[in-house]
Amino acid sequence: MSVPASVGMPLVRGQRMGVVVMWHNDTGRDIEGAYLRLRFRLNPRHQHPRPMTVMPFFVDAHFVYGGVNQFDVPPGGWTQSYEFTLPLSGHLIAVGGHLHDHGEWIRLEDAETGRDLATVRASLDADGHVLGVSRSLLGLWRDGPHLLAGHRYRLVVRYGNPTSDTLTGMMGLMAGIFAPDDMRAWPDLDRTNPAYLADLQSIPGAIVAQAAAGEVGPSSRQDRN
């Protein structure tokens, strides 16, 4: 995935990054020689005009700090929603989404007015298998929705279920690109925050890397061996 050179995420020398990779193998046998290659494209240091500063945008329709974000869908279907606020204002430039089979759409709406701000839809085959999820380039020809700090927003995900059984392990995520009005207002990361630590410890291997770097105190470490 790539973005135009007119936008970019700021990185500084020495900045630590984390990558989370999930492999899914439904072949019933080991896959030899599988690997992941990461390639980063960097804008020239003195590019003119300077790229618009953007940051990742990510909302989970069933977000639980350090917990399981999956939910069940009973026969007939289910709509799952999650309300949230942002710590700073900015424009939503692009969005995509993640759905499991029988997922229909994901919508971002203004929780105070009910206005639809962005919707992505799944492409399904006759059996309800997800073939893909649309992407919406909200800021390609215009500014994109302007999200306000402290304002209530809602992520809504819709699943159908034509079967007589409850569907388990369903998810609904919207991810995209967010351009802050003032990057200086981006809040500092509090590495002692209990919610942050609970979320970090739910990622396999992440807590080990943090502890090795001396960023997690003894009171918050867990032996994961």
Residue frames as a rotation matrix with the C-alpha (Angstrom) as fourth column:
MET 1
0.580 0.814 0.000 0.00
0.814 -0.580 0.000 0.00
0.000 0.000 -1.000 0.00
SER 2
-0.609 -0.793 0.007 1.22
0.793 -0.608 0.046 3.48
-0.033 0.033 0.999 -0.77
VAL 3
0.504 0.692 -0.517 0.12
0.625 -0.705 -0.334 7.09
-0.596 -0.155 -0.788 -0.59
PRO 4
0.730 -0.238 0.641 0.94
0.452 -0.535 -0.714 10.05
0.513 0.811 -0.282 -2.85
ALA 5
-0.282 -0.942 -0.182 4.16
0.856 -0.161 -0.491 11.92
0.433 -0.294 0.852 -2.15
SER 6
-0.271 0.246 0.930 2.02
-0.102 -0.969 0.226 14.91
0.957 -0.033 0.288 -1.19
VAL 7
0.702 0.447 0.555 1.28
-0.609 -0.027 0.793 13.28
0.369 -0.894 0.253 2.19
GLY 8
-0.065 -0.766 -0.640 3.54
-0.009 0.642 -0.767 11.54
0.998 -0.044 -0.049 4.66
MET 9
0.909 0.299 -0.292 3.93
0.250 0.171 0.953 10.32
0.335 -0.939 0.081 8.23
PRO 10
0.485 -0.773 0.409 6.70
-0.700 -0.624 -0.348 12.08
0.524 -0.118 -0.843 10.16
LEU 11
0.839 -0.359 -0.409 9.59
0.495 0.815 0.302 9.91
0.225 -0.456 0.861 11.37
VAL 12
0.711 -0.648 0.273 12.63
-0.688 -0.721 0.083 11.06
0.143 -0.247 -0.958 13.30
ARG 13
-0.045 -0.840 -0.540 16.08
-0.426 0.505 -0.751 9.53
0.904 0.196 -0.380 13.60
GLY 14
-0.911 -0.403 0.094 16.14
-0.274 0.418 -0.866 6.86
0.310 -0.814 -0.491 16.29
GLN 15
-0.127 0.942 0.309 12.37
-0.990 -0.101 -0.098 6.44
-0.061 -0.319 0.946 16.42
ARG 16
-0.895 -0.126 0.428 11.35
-0.185 0.978 -0.098 2.93
-0.406 -0.167 -0.898 17.43
MET 17
-0.208 0.830 -0.518 8.70
-0.950 -0.046 0.308 1.18
0.232 0.556 0.798 15.39
GLY 18
-0.532 0.118 0.838 6.70
-0.338 0.879 -0.338 -1.96
-0.777 -0.463 -0.427 15.95
VAL 19
-0.443 0.395 -0.804 5.31
-0.821 0.182 0.542 -4.35
0.361 0.900 0.244 13.36
VAL 20
-0.279 0.455 0.846 2.58
-0.510 0.676 -0.532 -6.87
-0.814 -0.580 0.044 14.14
VAL 21
-0.534 0.030 -0.845 2.24
-0.791 0.336 0.511 -9.75
0.299 0.941 -0.155 11.67
MET 22
-0.017 0.566 0.825 -0.44
-0.582 0.665 -0.468 -12.45
-0.813 -0.488 0.318 11.71
TRP 23
-0.796 -0.260 -0.547 -0.07
-0.596 0.494 0.633 -15.53
0.106 0.830 -0.548 9.54
HIS 24
0.178 0.870 0.460 -3.08
-0.723 0.432 -0.539 -17.68
-0.667 -0.237 0.706 8.62
ASN 25
-0.752 -0.469 -0.464 -2.53
-0.656 0.603 0.454 -21.15
0.067 0.645 -0.761 7.23
ASP 26
0.159 0.890 0.427 -5.59
-0.785 0.377 -0.492 -23.19
-0.599 -0.257 0.759 6.31
THR 27
0.057 -0.210 -0.976 -3.74
-0.873 0.464 -0.150 -25.76
0.484 0.861 -0.157 4.17
GLY 28
0.938 0.295 0.182 -3.35
-0.346 0.779 0.523 -28.30
0.013 -0.554 0.833 7.00
ARG 29
0.576 -0.817 -0.029 0.41
0.813 0.576 -0.082 -28.50
0.084 0.024 0.996 6.46
ASP 30
0.192 -0.614 -0.766 3.48
0.398 -0.664 0.632 -26.36
-0.897 -0.426 0.117 7.12
ILE 31
0.959 0.021 0.282 4.35
0.265 -0.417 -0.870 -23.77
0.099 0.909 -0.405 4.49
GLU 32
0.235 -0.960 -0.155 8.09
0.819 0.110 0.563 -23.66
-0.523 -0.259 0.812 3.91
GLY 33
-0.583 -0.676 0.451 9.92
0.812 -0.480 0.331 -20.51
-0.007 0.559 0.829 2.89
ALA 34
0.490 0.787 0.375 7.20
0.735 -0.604 0.308 -18.04
0.469 0.125 -0.874 3.81
TYR 35
-0.507 -0.674 -0.537 8.51
0.841 -0.522 -0.139 -14.58
-0.187 -0.523 0.832 4.66
LEU 36
0.720 0.683 -0.122 7.46
0.660 -0.729 -0.181 -10.97
-0.213 0.050 -0.976 4.97
ARG 37
-0.429 -0.840 0.332 9.31
0.893 -0.451 0.012 -8.12
0.140 0.302 0.943 3.26
LEU 38
0.581 0.546 -0.604 8.83
0.640 -0.765 -0.076 -4.55
-0.503 -0.343 -0.793 4.47
ARG 39
-0.423 -0.676 0.603 9.80
0.892 -0.430 0.143 -1.69
0.163 0.598 0.785 2.21
PHE 40
0.311 0.476 -0.823 9.45
0.655 -0.735 -0.177 1.96
-0.689 -0.483 -0.540 3.22
ARG 41
0.054 -0.232 0.971 9.35
0.851 -0.498 -0.166 4.83
0.522 0.836 0.171 0.76
LEU 42
-0.014 -0.156 -0.988 10.74
0.774 -0.626 0.088 8.09
-0.632 -0.764 0.130 2.15
ASN 43
0.894 0.306 0.327 10.09
0.440 -0.738 -0.512 11.57
0.084 0.601 -0.794 0.82
PRO 44
-0.059 -0.933 0.354 13.16
0.660 -0.303 -0.688 13.70
0.749 0.193 0.634 0.03
ARG 45
-0.306 -0.130 -0.943 14.17
0.928 -0.260 -0.266 15.79
-0.210 -0.957 0.200 3.04
HIS 46
-0.699 -0.034 -0.714 13.73
0.046 -0.999 0.003 19.09
-0.713 -0.031 0.700 1.22
GLN 47
-0.543 0.564 0.622 10.68
0.837 0.306 0.453 18.22
0.066 0.767 -0.638 -0.88
HIS 48
-0.733 0.324 -0.597 8.74
-0.115 -0.926 -0.360 21.29
-0.670 -0.195 0.716 -1.99
PRO 49
0.072 0.319 0.945 5.98
-0.768 -0.587 0.257 21.79
0.637 -0.744 0.203 -1.24
ARG 50
-0.820 -0.406 0.402 6.34
-0.571 0.552 -0.608 19.90
0.025 -0.729 -0.685 2.00
PRO 51
-0.605 0.615 -0.506 4.09
0.239 0.747 0.621 16.84
0.760 0.255 -0.599 2.35
MET 52
0.193 0.758 0.623 0.93
-0.693 -0.344 0.633 17.09
0.694 -0.554 0.459 4.42
THR 53
-0.822 -0.502 0.269 1.57
-0.529 0.495 -0.689 15.50
0.213 -0.709 -0.673 7.82
VAL 54
0.275 0.920 -0.279 -0.72
-0.694 0.390 0.605 12.50
0.665 0.027 0.746 8.37
MET 55
-0.677 -0.384 0.628 -1.08
-0.721 0.518 -0.461 9.83
-0.148 -0.765 -0.627 11.03
PRO 56
-0.854 0.375 -0.360 -2.84
0.187 0.868 0.459 6.45
0.485 0.325 -0.812 11.15
PHE 57
-0.336 0.848 0.410 -6.57
-0.938 -0.338 -0.070 6.35
0.080 -0.408 0.910 11.92
PHE 58
-0.708 0.041 -0.705 -7.88
-0.028 0.996 0.086 3.15
0.706 0.080 -0.704 13.49
VAL 59
-0.363 0.668 0.649 -11.20
-0.930 -0.217 -0.296 2.38
-0.057 -0.711 0.700 15.19
ASP 60
-0.939 0.059 -0.337 -12.52
0.045 0.998 0.052 -0.99
0.340 0.033 -0.940 16.37
ALA 61
-0.179 0.969 0.173 -16.29
-0.501 -0.241 0.831 -1.56
0.847 0.062 0.528 16.62
HIS 62
0.875 0.398 -0.274 -15.74
0.030 0.522 0.852 -3.81
0.482 -0.754 0.446 19.65
PHE 63
-0.005 -0.978 0.211 -12.63
-0.185 -0.206 -0.961 -2.36
0.983 -0.044 -0.180 21.25
VAL 64
0.975 0.187 -0.123 -11.54
0.070 0.264 0.962 -3.81
0.213 -0.946 0.244 24.60
TYR 65
0.366 -0.892 0.266 -8.28
-0.878 -0.425 -0.220 -2.69
0.309 -0.153 -0.939 26.22
GLY 66
-0.589 -0.759 0.277 -6.07
-0.807 0.568 -0.159 -5.75
-0.037 -0.317 -0.948 26.36
GLY 67
-0.174 0.625 0.761 -9.08
-0.310 0.699 -0.645 -7.97
-0.935 -0.348 0.073 25.66
VAL 68
-0.645 0.045 0.763 -10.78
0.607 0.636 0.476 -9.78
-0.464 0.770 -0.438 22.82
ASN 69
-0.642 0.367 -0.673 -12.31
-0.463 -0.886 -0.042 -7.57
-0.612 0.285 0.738 20.14
GLN 70
-0.905 0.339 -0.257 -14.37
-0.039 0.536 0.843 -10.33
0.423 0.773 -0.472 18.52
PHE 71
-0.520 0.807 0.280 -18.14
-0.676 -0.188 -0.713 -10.64
-0.523 -0.559 0.643 18.86
ASP 72
-0.733 0.350 0.584 -20.94
0.437 0.899 0.010 -13.04
-0.522 0.262 -0.812 17.98
VAL 73
-0.715 0.555 -0.425 -23.60
-0.699 -0.580 0.418 -12.57
-0.015 0.596 0.803 15.30
PRO 74
-0.429 0.619 0.657 -26.93
-0.110 0.687 -0.719 -14.37
-0.896 -0.381 -0.226 15.92
PRO 75
-0.558 0.318 0.766 -29.08
0.804 0.436 0.405 -15.78
-0.206 0.842 -0.499 13.11
GLY 76
0.572 0.802 0.171 -30.65
0.816 -0.533 -0.224 -12.94
-0.089 0.268 -0.959 11.14
GLY 77
0.100 -0.640 0.762 -27.73
0.532 -0.612 -0.585 -10.54
0.841 0.464 0.279 11.56
TRP 78
0.452 -0.080 -0.889 -26.29
0.853 -0.255 0.456 -8.03
-0.263 -0.964 -0.047 14.01
THR 79
0.501 -0.325 0.802 -25.22
0.213 -0.852 -0.479 -4.39
0.839 0.411 -0.358 14.16
GLN 80
0.325 -0.522 -0.789 -22.26
0.943 0.114 0.313 -3.60
-0.073 -0.845 0.529 16.44
SER 81
0.595 -0.097 0.798 -21.27
0.228 -0.932 -0.283 -0.04
0.771 0.350 -0.532 17.38
TYR 82
0.089 -0.650 -0.754 -18.63
0.993 0.001 0.117 1.82
-0.075 -0.760 0.646 19.39
GLU 83
0.895 0.237 0.377 -18.53
0.268 -0.963 -0.030 5.50
0.356 0.128 -0.926 20.39
PHE 84
0.081 -0.936 -0.342 -15.31
0.984 0.020 0.180 7.46
-0.161 -0.351 0.922 20.81
THR 85
0.964 0.059 -0.259 -13.79
0.030 -0.993 -0.117 10.94
-0.264 0.105 -0.959 20.85
LEU 86
0.420 -0.858 0.294 -10.54
0.700 0.100 -0.707 12.28
0.578 0.503 0.643 19.41
PRO 87
0.252 -0.390 -0.886 -7.92
0.830 -0.383 0.405 14.23
-0.497 -0.837 0.227 21.41
LEU 88
-0.530 -0.418 -0.738 -7.32
-0.020 -0.863 0.504 16.65
-0.848 0.282 0.450 18.52
SER 89
0.558 0.801 -0.215 -9.08
-0.160 -0.150 -0.976 17.90
-0.814 0.579 0.044 15.41
GLY 90
-0.612 -0.757 -0.228 -8.20
-0.361 0.011 0.933 17.08
-0.703 0.653 -0.280 11.82
HIS 91
0.185 0.644 -0.742 -9.37
-0.970 0.000 -0.242 15.82
-0.155 0.765 0.625 8.45
LEU 92
0.151 -0.044 0.988 -10.02
-0.048 0.997 0.052 12.20
-0.987 -0.055 0.148 7.56
ILE 93
-0.274 -0.427 -0.862 -8.20
-0.814 -0.373 0.444 11.68
-0.511 0.824 -0.245 4.26
ALA 94
-0.243 0.164 -0.956 -8.88
-0.691 0.662 0.289 8.02
0.681 0.731 -0.048 3.41
VAL 95
-0.104 0.244 0.964 -10.51
-0.852 0.478 -0.213 4.94
-0.512 -0.844 0.158 4.97
GLY 96
-0.362 0.089 -0.928 -10.71
-0.512 0.813 0.278 1.21
0.779 0.576 -0.249 4.43
GLY 97
0.237 0.526 0.817 -11.91
-0.971 0.140 0.191 -1.63
-0.014 -0.839 0.545 6.60
HIS 98
-0.842 -0.454 -0.290 -11.70
-0.428 0.891 -0.151 -5.19
0.327 -0.002 -0.945 7.82
LEU 99
0.161 0.929 0.333 -14.66
-0.978 0.197 -0.076 -7.60
-0.136 -0.313 0.940 7.96
HIS 100
-0.775 -0.277 0.568 -15.11
-0.249 0.960 0.129 -11.34
-0.581 -0.041 -0.813 8.27
ASP 101
-0.897 0.438 0.058 -17.47
0.276 0.452 0.848 -13.48
0.345 0.777 -0.527 6.20
HIS 102
-0.001 0.998 -0.065 -21.07
0.950 0.021 0.312 -12.18
0.313 -0.061 -0.948 6.07
GLY 103
-0.320 -0.144 -0.936 -19.85
0.530 -0.846 -0.051 -8.68
-0.785 -0.513 0.347 6.98
GLU 104
0.401 0.625 0.670 -21.74
0.908 -0.177 -0.379 -6.08
-0.118 0.760 -0.639 4.94
TRP 105
0.324 -0.283 0.903 -20.48
0.333 -0.859 -0.389 -2.58
0.885 0.427 -0.184 5.73
ILE 106
-0.157 -0.396 -0.905 -18.67
0.974 -0.211 -0.076 -0.33
-0.161 -0.894 0.419 8.20
ARG 107
0.345 0.375 0.860 -19.85
0.540 -0.829 0.146 3.24
0.768 0.414 -0.489 8.76
LEU 108
-0.690 -0.490 -0.533 -18.32
0.723 -0.488 -0.489 6.19
-0.021 -0.723 0.691 10.61
GLU 109
0.130 0.818 0.560 -20.99
0.622 -0.507 0.597 8.60
0.772 0.271 -0.575 11.76
ASP 110
-0.663 -0.190 0.724 -21.43
-0.321 -0.801 -0.505 11.69
0.676 -0.568 0.470 13.90
ALA 111
-0.652 0.388 -0.652 -22.86
0.672 0.694 -0.258 10.29
0.353 -0.606 -0.713 17.14
GLU 112
-0.697 0.364 -0.618 -24.46
0.285 -0.650 -0.704 13.64
-0.658 -0.667 0.350 18.01
THR 113
-0.314 0.596 -0.739 -26.25
-0.780 -0.605 -0.157 14.20
-0.541 0.528 0.655 14.69
GLY 114
0.305 0.393 0.868 -26.33
0.060 0.901 -0.429 10.74
-0.951 0.183 0.251 13.10
ARG 115
0.700 -0.041 -0.713 -24.72
-0.667 -0.393 -0.632 12.06
-0.255 0.919 -0.302 9.90
ASP 116
0.803 -0.419 0.424 -22.86
0.498 0.863 -0.089 9.49
-0.328 0.283 0.901 7.79
LEU 117
0.539 -0.692 -0.480 -19.22
-0.533 -0.722 0.442 10.60
-0.652 0.018 -0.758 7.45
ALA 118
-0.351 -0.657 -0.668 -17.68
-0.932 0.312 0.183 7.61
0.088 0.687 -0.722 5.68
THR 119
0.549 0.539 0.639 -18.84
-0.542 0.811 -0.219 4.13
-0.636 -0.226 0.738 4.69
VAL 120
-0.558 -0.646 -0.520 -16.91
-0.830 0.430 0.356 1.17
-0.006 0.630 -0.776 3.28
ARG 121
0.518 0.842 0.155 -18.68
-0.802 0.540 -0.254 -1.90
-0.297 0.007 0.955 1.94
ALA 122
-0.370 -0.607 0.704 -17.74
-0.338 0.793 0.506 -5.53
-0.865 -0.050 -0.499 1.53
SER 123
-0.057 0.280 -0.958 -17.87
-0.964 0.234 0.126 -7.43
0.260 0.931 0.257 -1.73
LEU 124
-0.222 0.095 0.970 -19.39
-0.601 0.771 -0.213 -10.85
-0.768 -0.630 -0.114 -1.00
ASP 125
-0.883 0.022 -0.468 -19.81
-0.372 0.575 0.729 -14.02
0.285 0.818 -0.500 -3.04
ALA 126
-0.068 0.962 -0.264 -23.01
-0.444 0.208 0.872 -16.08
0.894 0.176 0.413 -3.07
ASP 127
0.210 0.084 -0.974 -21.98
0.623 0.757 0.199 -17.88
0.754 -0.648 0.106 0.14
GLY 128
0.969 0.240 0.061 -21.26
0.122 -0.676 0.726 -14.68
0.216 -0.696 -0.685 2.06
HIS 129
0.291 -0.936 -0.197 -17.47
0.908 0.205 0.365 -14.94
-0.302 -0.285 0.910 1.84
VAL 130
0.715 -0.097 -0.693 -15.73
-0.072 -0.995 0.066 -11.56
-0.696 0.003 -0.718 1.84
LEU 131
0.582 -0.499 0.642 -13.89
0.811 0.296 -0.505 -11.01
0.062 0.814 0.577 -1.44
GLY 132
-0.557 -0.761 0.333 -12.72
0.696 -0.646 -0.314 -7.52
0.454 0.057 0.889 -0.52
VAL 133
0.278 0.584 -0.762 -13.60
0.836 -0.538 -0.107 -4.29
-0.473 -0.608 -0.638 1.26
SER 134
0.577 0.017 0.817 -13.86
0.635 -0.639 -0.435 -0.95
0.515 0.769 -0.379 -0.51
ARG 135
-0.406 -0.677 -0.613 -11.62
0.860 -0.511 -0.005 2.04
-0.310 -0.529 0.790 0.13
SER 136
0.700 0.663 0.266 -12.78
0.708 -0.694 -0.132 5.62
0.097 0.280 -0.955 0.17
LEU 137
-0.481 -0.869 0.119 -10.40
0.861 -0.493 -0.121 8.47
0.164 0.044 0.986 -0.77
LEU 138
0.445 0.800 -0.403 -12.17
0.877 -0.480 0.017 11.22
-0.180 -0.361 -0.915 1.13
GLY 139
0.490 -0.329 -0.807 -9.45
0.090 -0.902 0.422 13.82
-0.867 -0.279 -0.413 0.78
LEU 140
-0.225 -0.613 0.757 -8.38
0.833 0.282 0.476 13.23
-0.506 0.738 0.447 -2.81
TRP 141
-0.343 0.183 0.922 -10.46
0.721 -0.577 0.383 16.00
0.602 0.796 0.066 -4.41
ARG 142
0.474 0.487 0.733 -11.60
-0.163 -0.770 0.617 17.78
0.865 -0.412 -0.286 -1.25
ASP 143
-0.201 -0.630 0.750 -10.51
-0.835 -0.291 -0.467 18.16
0.512 -0.720 -0.467 2.38
GLY 144
-0.475 0.129 -0.871 -12.38
0.311 0.950 -0.029 15.13
0.823 -0.284 -0.491 3.71
PRO 145
0.605 0.784 -0.139 -14.58
0.389 -0.139 0.911 15.12
0.695 -0.605 -0.389 6.84
HIS 146
-0.332 -0.675 0.659 -13.31
-0.338 -0.567 -0.751 17.46
0.881 -0.472 -0.040 9.54
LEU 147
0.326 0.367 -0.871 -13.34
0.610 0.622 0.491 15.59
0.722 -0.691 -0.021 12.86
LEU 148
0.276 -0.103 0.956 -13.39
-0.444 -0.895 0.031 17.70
0.853 -0.433 -0.293 16.01
ALA 149
-0.755 -0.592 -0.280 -11.55
0.041 0.384 -0.923 17.08
0.654 -0.708 -0.266 19.27
GLY 150
-0.929 0.343 0.142 -13.90
-0.169 -0.051 -0.984 16.03
-0.330 -0.938 0.105 22.09
HIS 151
-0.160 0.902 -0.401 -16.83
-0.987 -0.158 0.037 15.47
-0.030 0.402 0.915 19.71
ARG 152
-0.159 0.169 0.973 -18.63
-0.342 0.915 -0.215 12.12
-0.926 -0.367 -0.088 19.91
TYR 153
-0.218 0.048 -0.975 -18.31
-0.959 0.177 0.223 9.83
0.184 0.983 0.008 16.90
ARG 154
0.274 0.405 0.872 -19.61
-0.540 0.816 -0.209 6.31
-0.796 -0.413 0.442 16.34
LEU 155
-0.695 -0.428 -0.578 -18.32
-0.717 0.464 0.520 3.36
0.046 0.776 -0.629 14.34
VAL 156
0.247 0.855 0.456 -21.08
-0.688 0.486 -0.538 0.99
-0.682 -0.181 0.709 13.20
VAL 157
-0.809 -0.474 -0.348 -20.56
-0.585 0.584 0.563 -2.41
-0.063 0.659 -0.750 11.57
ARG 158
0.259 0.963 0.069 -23.30
-0.893 0.266 -0.363 -4.56
-0.368 0.033 0.929 10.03
TYR 159
-0.893 -0.444 0.067 -23.26
-0.402 0.858 0.319 -8.34
-0.200 0.258 -0.945 9.65
GLY 160
0.207 0.911 -0.356 -25.86
-0.933 0.294 0.209 -10.51
0.295 0.289 0.911 8.00
ASN 161
-0.784 -0.421 0.456 -26.36
-0.535 0.830 -0.154 -14.12
-0.313 -0.365 -0.877 9.04
PRO 162
-0.051 0.808 -0.587 -28.57
-0.934 0.171 0.315 -16.27
0.355 0.564 0.745 6.81
THR 163
-0.545 -0.228 -0.807 -27.65
-0.069 0.971 -0.228 -19.43
0.835 -0.069 -0.545 8.72
SER 164
0.614 0.782 -0.107 -29.37
-0.037 0.164 0.986 -21.01
0.789 -0.601 0.130 11.72
ASP 165
0.344 -0.599 -0.723 -26.15
0.917 0.380 0.121 -20.92
0.202 -0.705 0.680 13.76
THR 166
0.921 -0.141 -0.363 -24.47
0.034 -0.899 0.437 -18.10
-0.388 -0.415 -0.823 15.67
LEU 167
0.587 -0.775 0.234 -21.39
0.347 -0.021 -0.938 -16.76
0.732 0.631 0.256 13.89
THR 168
0.845 -0.346 -0.407 -18.43
0.374 -0.158 0.914 -16.41
-0.381 -0.925 -0.004 16.27
GLY 169
-0.060 -0.996 -0.062 -15.17
0.723 -0.087 0.686 -14.49
-0.689 -0.004 0.725 16.08
MET 170
0.471 0.294 0.832 -16.53
0.831 -0.463 -0.308 -11.62
0.294 0.837 -0.462 14.00
MET 171
-0.318 -0.638 -0.701 -14.71
0.722 -0.642 0.257 -8.27
-0.614 -0.425 0.665 13.76
GLY 172
0.628 0.462 0.626 -15.29
0.754 -0.560 -0.343 -4.78
0.193 0.687 -0.700 12.40
LEU 173
-0.009 -0.751 -0.661 -12.42
0.652 -0.506 0.565 -2.31
-0.758 -0.425 0.494 11.96
MET 174
0.909 0.139 0.392 -12.01
0.391 -0.605 -0.694 0.96
0.140 0.784 -0.605 10.09
ALA 175
0.114 -0.934 -0.338 -8.50
0.650 -0.187 0.737 2.13
-0.751 -0.304 0.586 9.31
GLY 176
0.732 0.174 0.659 -7.30
0.653 -0.459 -0.603 5.08
0.197 0.871 -0.449 7.33
ILE 177
-0.430 -0.878 0.211 -5.29
0.825 -0.477 -0.303 8.31
0.367 0.043 0.929 7.14
PHE 178
0.674 0.621 -0.400 -5.85
0.739 -0.584 0.336 11.28
-0.025 -0.522 -0.853 9.44
ALA 179
-0.223 -0.723 0.654 -4.37
0.635 -0.616 -0.466 14.76
0.740 0.311 0.597 8.93
PRO 180
0.043 0.229 -0.972 -4.21
0.960 -0.279 -0.023 16.68
-0.276 -0.933 -0.232 12.26
ASP 181
0.863 0.277 0.422 -4.94
0.375 -0.911 -0.171 20.40
0.337 0.306 -0.890 12.18
ASP 182
0.470 -0.738 0.483 -1.94
-0.792 -0.594 -0.138 20.95
0.389 -0.318 -0.864 14.46
MET 183
0.381 -0.376 -0.845 0.54
0.121 0.926 -0.358 18.09
0.917 0.034 0.398 14.82
ARG 184
-0.648 -0.664 0.374 1.92
-0.245 -0.284 -0.927 19.78
0.722 -0.692 0.022 17.95
ALA 185
-0.077 0.720 0.689 -1.37
-0.990 -0.135 0.030 18.91
0.115 -0.680 0.724 19.69
TRP 186
0.316 0.144 -0.938 -0.79
-0.245 0.967 0.066 15.18
0.917 0.209 0.341 19.21
PRO 187
0.791 0.058 0.609 -0.74
-0.607 -0.047 0.793 13.80
0.075 -0.997 -0.002 22.78
ASP 188
-0.326 -0.945 -0.028 2.41
-0.888 0.316 -0.334 12.26
0.325 -0.084 -0.942 24.18
LEU 189
0.261 0.350 -0.900 2.32
-0.119 0.937 0.330 8.53
0.958 0.021 0.286 24.83
ASP 190
0.152 -0.132 0.980 2.00
-0.983 -0.123 0.136 7.71
0.103 -0.984 -0.148 28.53
ARG 191
-0.214 -0.345 -0.914 3.84
-0.413 0.880 -0.236 4.40
0.885 0.327 -0.331 28.85
THR 192
-0.994 -0.096 0.055 2.62
-0.087 0.376 -0.923 4.00
0.068 -0.922 -0.382 32.46
ASN 193
-0.300 0.954 0.013 -1.08
-0.953 -0.301 0.026 4.25
0.028 -0.004 1.000 31.56
PRO 194
-0.427 0.145 0.892 -2.85
-0.345 0.886 -0.309 1.01
-0.836 -0.440 -0.329 32.68
ALA 195
0.684 0.728 0.053 -4.92
-0.195 0.252 -0.948 0.89
-0.703 0.638 0.314 29.47
TYR 196
0.474 -0.609 -0.636 -1.76
-0.858 -0.159 -0.488 1.22
0.196 0.777 -0.598 27.35
LEU 197
-0.547 -0.743 0.385 -0.01
-0.819 0.571 -0.061 -1.54
-0.174 -0.348 -0.921 29.31
ALA 198
-0.043 0.619 0.784 -3.02
-0.198 0.764 -0.614 -3.86
-0.979 -0.182 0.090 29.08
ASP 199
0.869 0.364 -0.337 -3.21
-0.363 0.005 -0.932 -3.31
-0.337 0.932 0.136 25.32
LEU 200
0.141 -0.916 -0.374 0.54
-0.965 -0.042 -0.260 -3.80
0.223 0.398 -0.890 24.91
GLN 201
-0.556 -0.395 0.731 0.55
-0.659 0.746 -0.099 -7.03
-0.506 -0.537 -0.675 26.87
SER 202
0.420 0.782 0.460 -2.14
-0.214 0.578 -0.787 -8.45
-0.882 0.232 0.410 24.60
ILE 203
0.776 -0.234 -0.585 0.27
-0.608 -0.033 -0.793 -8.31
0.167 0.972 -0.168 21.63
PRO 204
0.887 -0.451 0.100 2.55
0.389 0.846 0.365 -11.38
-0.249 -0.285 0.926 21.59
GLY 205
0.145 -0.953 0.267 6.19
0.972 0.087 -0.219 -10.39
0.185 0.292 0.938 21.88
ALA 206
0.339 0.006 0.941 5.54
0.230 -0.970 -0.077 -6.67
0.912 0.243 -0.330 22.31
ILE 207
0.955 0.064 0.289 5.92
-0.252 -0.333 0.909 -6.63
0.155 -0.941 -0.301 26.09
VAL 208
0.609 -0.792 0.044 9.23
0.699 0.562 0.442 -8.48
-0.375 -0.239 0.896 25.78
ALA 209
0.012 -0.596 0.803 10.61
0.834 -0.436 -0.337 -5.86
0.551 0.674 0.492 23.41
GLN 210
0.546 0.250 0.800 9.42
-0.117 -0.922 0.368 -3.02
0.829 -0.295 -0.475 25.64
ALA 211
0.984 -0.176 0.013 10.92
0.020 0.186 0.982 -4.61
-0.176 -0.967 0.187 28.75
ALA 212
0.356 -0.904 0.237 14.24
0.926 0.375 0.041 -5.14
-0.126 0.205 0.971 26.99
ALA 213
-0.075 -0.338 0.938 14.31
0.547 -0.801 -0.244 -1.44
0.834 0.495 0.245 26.17
GLY 214
-0.782 -0.263 -0.565 13.64
0.621 -0.263 -0.738 -0.52
0.046 -0.928 0.370 29.78
GLU 215
-0.779 0.519 0.351 10.30
-0.324 -0.814 0.482 1.07
0.536 0.261 0.803 28.97
VAL 216
0.357 0.903 -0.239 8.14
-0.184 0.319 0.930 -1.12
0.916 -0.288 0.280 31.19
GLY 217
-0.167 -0.420 0.892 8.52
-0.918 -0.265 -0.296 -0.99
0.361 -0.868 -0.341 34.94
PRO 218
-0.942 -0.279 -0.184 8.78
-0.197 0.908 -0.369 -4.12
0.270 -0.311 -0.911 37.13
SER 219
-0.634 0.743 0.214 5.26
-0.232 0.081 -0.969 -3.62
-0.738 -0.664 0.121 38.47
SER 220
0.298 0.815 -0.496 3.75
-0.735 -0.135 -0.664 -3.88
-0.608 0.563 0.559 35.01
ARG 221
-0.480 -0.520 -0.707 5.84
-0.847 0.485 0.219 -6.66
0.229 0.704 -0.673 33.49
GLN 222
0.617 0.606 0.502 4.44
-0.667 0.741 -0.076 -10.13
-0.418 -0.288 0.861 33.02
ASP 223
-0.561 -0.759 0.331 6.35
-0.477 0.623 0.620 -13.34
-0.677 0.190 -0.711 32.48
ARG 224
0.367 0.744 -0.558 5.06
-0.877 0.077 -0.473 -14.53
-0.309 0.663 0.681 29.14
ASN 225
-0.532 -0.614 -0.583 7.18
-0.750 0.662 -0.013 -17.70
0.393 0.430 -0.813 28.99
